[in-house]
Amino acid sequence: MAITAPPKVSFKAQMLLAREDAIIQAVNRLLADKGFEAMTVDQVAADVGIAKASLYKHFPSKEDLAAAAMVSVMKRAQAFLDTLPAEAQAIDKLRAVVKWTMGLKLAGEMPSLPSQNSSLRTTLMGNQAYLGGLMDVSLRLGAWIEMAQASGDLNPKLPPIVVLYTLYARACDPVLEFLKMSDLYSNEDIIALVMSTCFDGLNARV
């Protein structure tokens, strides 16, 4: 049986894809630094080095720009989950995910989550790629949370959804930025400290 070679992507198509990737990376940085409300399309165009008119050929609105960045982050999260060993303990998988998330946050690669009344939130709720990724990640984390509770590694009295949202909150935890601004700790130290408060709590251990 003959094997058909995959169709070649034209140079123009490759350039368009490269430009879209550069745009999404710029949006990611600006969302992490400024947040959705403060970010402007002019800033994105200037960061990428293209005209605003060219930017609109790829993404017709500020909301579409930010949604593309959020979809990109969700895909990165799914790809990271895929790398975790299937045989690893559930608690170790959860720790790995939180550590990875905080690493992105400290590196300025984690977009700030949209506020409840943001137009971005409305756009995301209608974006099937984002919702599908969010559902996939939530289901996998939820299953690991329940397994960790069953094994005694997490408090079984806590509703799994409370634990899930607590872990998600590490992606926008201001403690990370406050500690980084203090210049007292390295990024690795900050992650270790917040991991301890997240998973071990603040109670003194006897």
Secondary structure, DSSP 8 states (H G I E B T S, - for coil): ----------HHHHHHHHHHHHHHHHHHHHHHHT-TTT--HHHHHHHHTS-HHHHHHH-SSHHHHHHHHHHHHHHHHHHHHHHS-TTS-HHHHHHHHHHHHHHHHHTT-S-----TT-HHHHHHHT-HHHHHHHHHHHHHHHHHHHHHHHTTSS-TTS-HHHHHHHHHHGGG-HHHHHHHHHTSS-HHHHHHHHHHHHHH-SS---
